[in-house]
Amino acid sequence: MTDELRNPPAPLGLIAGNGHFPFLLLEAARAQGRPVVVAAIREETDPAINARAQEDQGTIVHWLSLGELSRLIETFQHAGVKQAVMAGQVKHKQIFSSIRPDWRLAKLLLNLRTRNTDMLLGAIAKVLSDEGIELISSTSFLEPLLTQIGVLTRRAPSEQEQKDIAYGREVAAAVGGFDIGQTVVIAGQACVAVEAMEGTDATIARAGALMHTLEGEASTLDRSLTVVKIAKPKQDMRFDVPVIGTATIATMREARATCLSIEAGRTLIFDRAAVVAAADAASIAIVAQPHGWPLLELG
């Protein structure tokens, strides 16, 4: 009898949000031989997760509402889950407006010092830990998707875009220090939009709409938009990992943004080849900067 049959790997708990991220993590975990117990969020998770689970007998899906923290714990404990990951976005406004919390989550919410996302998710991680379930970073399964330092596209950022990146990173770091958002949009070294609960794509679209209203008006503001997305200074990589995909590039194209700066080693790119191809087609420059300072010298 093989070691795998004598000592089968412990199941991994997957708390699945929206988008393609949960599917990628599911595939990566199964490639490592880990059976997966999926806690799918009714308000967020793509129902296609059911079909994906049917293709793999080692995957089980349980559907829960966003506020059912006690049921989440009971589901994982019953399945023997000792480690869990969060993958996929849960909209910030959803967390604080749409849920009907059970007694455990209600108690947690009442005891929060500040009602921001990291504080809430950190408190949930503590509750899970107290119940014998360790929340680990999703990036431990998806390291090949983390960006490396350098220019990803054919076109490098222009001199003006590099100035906007430098300024934008300062602003984003300050905003991120308050756990408000990860993304800012800059034009001519002026901040056009800051991400809050609406998410990255909505922030970019809002900046594009604002620039559209200025068309034809006399202004010293450069119409070229640079999007800067960073991990927050105290980013907990167990949840809310910065992510970009083809939807990000499509939104930038619609907003007529010309440059995207992300952080190397702390940003996941889904379908990198498609992202780069879409950016090149739109003449959008993408650069992965080192975490912190100094910035990458681009000449």
N, C-alpha and C positions, 0 to 999 in steps of 0.2 A: 504493500500500500504506500502511495507517495505521501510526502509531507503535506502536499496541498489537500489530500483527502483526509489525512489524520488531523490536520490543523488548518481548516479552511480560513481564508482571510476574513477579518471582521467586516461587516457591512459598513458602508459610508453613508451618512445621512446627507441628502442634498435638499436644501431649502431653495426652491426654484422661484425666481422672479420672472419678469417678462423678457422678451427678446430671445436671441440665439445662444446666449451665454450658457444657460443650463444644459443645452444639448451638447455643446462642446465639452463641458466639464463631465457630463455623463459618459461621453465617448472616451475621454481621457482616463477616467476612473476605471471603466470596464477594460480598457486596454492594459491596465496594470493589474487586472484580475480581481478588482474589488467589486463585490456585489453592491448595489446601490438601492437605498430606500429613499424615494423622492417624496418630499412634502411639497405638493403643488399648491400654490395660492390661487384660490378661485378668482380673485379680483385681478390677477396679474399673469399667471402662467399660461403659455400657449397650450391649448388642448391637444396639440399634436404630440405632446409628451406621452400620451397614452399609447399611441401607435408605436412610438419609439420603444416604449417599455415592452410591448408585445413582441417585438423583434428579439428581445433578450430576456431569457427566463431568469437571469440574475437581477433584474430590475423590478421593483414594486413601486407603484404610485399610490399615494394617499392624498385626497383632495381636502384641504382645510381652508377656512376663511382666515383673513389676515389677523383677526383678533384672538384666535384660538391658541394661545400660548400653552395652556395646560394640555390640550389635545396633542399639540406638536411634541411635547416632552413624552407623553404617554405612548405615542406612536413610535418614537425612536427607541424608547426603553423596551417596549414589547418586542421590537425587531433586533435588539441587541446592539444598537448603534452606540459606539463610544466616541466617534469623531464625526463631525458634521462640517459642511461648507455652505456658504451662501453664494449663490450665483444668479445673476440677472437683477435688473433694477426693480425696485419697488418705489413707485412715485412718491416723492416726499409729501406732497399734499394728500395722497392716499393714506399715508401713515397717520396723519394727525387729523383727518376729517372724516374718512369714510368707514373706519373700522368700528365694530361693536366689541369692545374688549371683554374677555372673560375676567373672572375675579383676580386671577394672577396678574394679567397684563394691566388691569385697572389699578391694582395696588402699585405696580411698577411705575405707571404713568404719574400717579399722584406723588411719588417720591422723587421724581426727576428734578434736579436742580435747575436745568434749562431744557426746554422742549425742542432740542435739535436732533437731527437724525443720528449722528454719531453717539450722542449721549444715550439715546433710546437703544440703539443696536448694541452698544457696549453693555448696557444693563441687561439686555436679553442674553448676551454672551455669558455674563456672570451667573444668571439664573440657570442656563444650560450647564455651565461648569459645576454649579452646586448640585446638579442632578446627575452628574457623572458623564456629561456629554461635552467634549472639548470642541470648541469652534476653531477650525484651522483656516489658513489662507487658501483661497481658491487658486492662487497663482502657483502653489506647490504642484498642481497637476498640469498647469498650462504655461510653464516657463518658456517654451519655444515661441509663444505668442507675445512675450514681452519685447518691447522695442529696444534696439541697440542705438548707441549714440551715432548721429550723423544725419545727412540729408537723405530722405527716402525717395524723393522724386527727381525727375530730370532737371527741374528748375530749382535752384537754391533761393532762399529769401533774398530780396533786394536790400540795398542799404537802408531804405526807409522801413522796410518790414523788420529788419534786424533791430532797429531802434524801437519799433513798436513791441517786438518780442521782449526786449530788455525791460521796457516800462511795464508791459503787461504782466510779466512774471513778478514784479514787485507788488503790483496791485493784487494779483491772484493770491500771492502768499499772505498778504495782509487780510484779504477777505476770507481765505481758507483758515486763517488762524482763529476766526470766529465761527468756523464750521457753517459757513453760509453757502458756499458753492466751490466748484473747481475751475470754472471757466470765466474768462473775461474776453470782451471783444474791444479791440483798440483801433483807432484811426488817427494818424498824425500825432501820435503820443498823447492822445486824449482817450479817456475811457468812455465807450459808447454804451456798453451793456455789461451787467454783472449777473451771473447765474445765481438764482435763489431756489425756490421750490419747483420752478417750471421745468428745469432740466436744460442740458446743453443745447439740444437742437432748437428749442423754443427761444433760448437766449440769442442764438445766432440769427434766427428769423426775426426777432425783435430788433436787433441791430440793423439788419438789412432794411426793415420797414422804416426805421428812423432815417437811414441814409436816403431812402427813396423820397421821403417828405422834404428833404433838403435840396433835392435836384432842382436846378434852375435858380436857386437862391444864392446870393453872394455869401461866401463862407470861407474862413481860413482853414476849415477842417478837411483833411485829405479824405477822399471818398473811398480809398482802398481800405478794406477791413482785414485785420489780422486777428485770428482766434488763438488764444493762449489757454491751454488746459494743463493743469498741474495736479499732482497729488498734494493734498493739504499738508501743512507742516507736521502735524501729528496724525497723519493718515494711518488708520488701522487697516492693514491690507487684508484682514479677514472679511471685510465687507466694503462695499462702495468703491471698488477698484476703478480708476479711470479707464474708460473703454472708448475706442473709436471704431467705426465701421463705414460701410458704403453710404449708410444713411447720413452720417456726419458730412461726408463730401457732397452729397446731393443737396443738403440744406445749405452748405456754404456756397455752392454754385448758384442756388436760387437767391441767396442774399448778396451775391457778387463779392464774397470774401475771397481773398487771393492767397492767404498764407495761414498755415496751421502749425503751431508749436506745441509739442507734447514733451513729456519727460521720459527719458530712457530708463529702462529697468523698472518703471512704475506705471506703465500704461500698456494695456492689452490692445492689440489690433486684430480684429476678426477679418479673415480672408484678406490678408495683406496684399496679395497680388491684385485683387479686384479694387482695393482701396487706392493703391498707387496708380493703377491704370485709369481709374476715374479722375483722380487728382491731375494726372498728366494731361488727360483729355480736356480738362477745364483750366489748364495752366495754373493750378494751385500748387504752391510749394509746401512741402511738409518737412519739418526738421524735428528730430528728437534730441533735446538738450539734456546735458547731465543734470541730475538732481542737485539743487542748490546752485552755488556759484563756484567758479566763474562760468560764463556762457561759452558755448562752443564757438571758436573763431572760424568764420566762414570766408575770410579774405576781404 
